[in-house]
Amino acid sequence: MITSEETPKNLDITTKEKEVVLSVRNLGLCYRRDKNIFTKTSGNFWALKDVSFDLYKGEKLGIIGRNGCGKSTLMKILTGIFCQDKGQVIVDKKLHIQLLSLGVGFERSLSGRENAILNGMLFGKTRKYMLKRLHEIREFSELGEFFDAPVKTYSSGMVSRLAFSVAIVAEPDILLLDEMLGVGDAHFAEKSRRAMNEKFSSEQTVILISHDPYTIINMCNRAVWIENGETRAEGNVFDVSEQYIAAITPENLETYKRTVAAMRGES
Amino acid sequence: MISNFSRYRDIVLYRTWAELKAESQQNYLGYVWFLLQPMITTAILYVVFGVLWSNRGGEYVVFLLTGMVVWQWFESCINSGMGAIKAKLHIMKEIPLPKYLFPLVHIFADTWRFLFVFVVLIGFASIFKFYPNWNYFYLPLLIVIHLTFIIGIALILSVASAYLNDLTTIVQSMLRILFFISGIFFSIDKIPAELIPWFLANPAAAMIHNYRSVIIDNTAPSLYLMGYILALGLTLCCIGFYICKHFDQKITKDISL
């Protein structure tokens, strides 16, 4: 599936042996803007022009790029919400790819318990599975008796705690993350960060999108840099981030190199 | 495929239940509203057409109420089903879901309310000496056939209205016209014989006529009318599910919130 010239140079030995679970080839997507029949302005906008990369089983792939480079559009194609206009996504149809989004479809008048089931079912889990994990969700969210109270009586922190706790038990085959999530007060933010880190150190295949190279080098082993809807670089996380910083904020390059040297020294 | 089907079925059932529960908690009167609504309209219609146009009597009350209850089911399913995709697009922009799920949720919730009111209607009819009869066994079949028609038309409208905002207004105007020509407050005898086929070509009129045959006239509903609505319903359902599938990934991209 991968031809030799497309294989990045600086692949870790660990990822080289692993199987490709998803590959994206020359992906393009165009937003059409002709809403009114009377003012038919053809303002076609290609959010993605030519994106290609591979995702290996169990790896943590970082997708880095500036705001508006097409990262979120790419996520929507990978999860199957949008259909691309050109190129292809090669993936086993049976694999469940899920964007981790918090509190989608919460019904305010239902209890936390009911919303947990509802939300989990939207995330591709069965009702039975959610019933089995309810205890865990209740424990993790620290909602206590509020778990059985309507969500409209929650504070916004409680809503996000519930949302995060549900999202964390949904275990898709490929997990997509739009920025790192840390929710709630200092205590819960730390706890959720730890839960996220656990995901990253497990066998879970993860794609993390971020505009911040430091997040990517901390969490991922490989990275793809997307600029203006095109793949600029793919490969080792440090090299890709370096190219990204060199192009976006060259003045920070020195600081970055020092950080990376320190990180490598530690490990 | 099968696991997906059971998952979608669970989502529809659970969300329907959730919607009914949420609604009954939000209003003080809860379920009583579903009863009050057709009753109030019936009372108004009775004053206008019964008292003023001297159509008095218990029979006319049952006649009106049957028409109103069935009409309200039809109208509310179309209205809520039509707006369902647009209303829940924010969910479908985060999670890939078949577009027919949310219209179905609204239709099933409205149908549940209808069944609740319908049972009360049957009890009410008994007060005016229209007792349950053997033809009542046709009622479940009638409801299923009519539901097929409603689902078909609501699915098509829900995709179409996501693209064309104006459609909602157009459909509402058409429903207002339908209300007056579906024989809710007048009987089919008042229509000139040569116009009756045209009158019954309107599915809403045919539906109401079917229920009245059973509840008031104590006769079996017309097989011809049942077949007509079923054929229409199945055709519309095929088109409806097809366009839901066809626009599945387009609609999330094309419609910005």
Interface residues (C-beta under 8 A of the other chain):
Chain A: L29 Y31 R32 K76 T79 G80 I81 F82 C83 Q98 L99 S101 V104 G105 E107 R108 S109 L110 E114 I117 L118 M121 L122 F123 G124 T126 R127 P150
Chain B: S3 S6 R7 D10 I11 Y14 R15 A18 E19 K21 A22 Q25 Q26 K88 H90 I91 M92 K93 E94 I95 P96 L97 Q249 K250 T252 K253 D254
